[in-house]
């Protein structure tokens, strides 16, 4: 009735919490190392909820460039 979006008001905040919780289960300590890959382009391309979901994550280094991720994985494997 007020012209809002149920998706934006309900589903997106729930998705943000679940995404942050899932990442939190993977990275638990400061010494943990690895790559968290979200292979859904909407995290980057969706105008309204993409940035909202990214802001829900811990302050990770963020990239969409495959070669940068491959370089990071190569360095991690060498250690």
C-alpha angles and dihedrals in degrees: 000000000000094000095249128139118251089200092056094041099045115011100043096053090048091049090049092054093047092047092050092047092050092051090046090057090055099045110043107151138036090247094055113113133192146087127286106204122193104191097193113104091206089078085069103028106039105097100204108033103021095076090040091056092046090052090055091064125087114265096281127163104261131206140157094197114109095204091055091053092047090052091051091050091049091052091048092050091051093057 
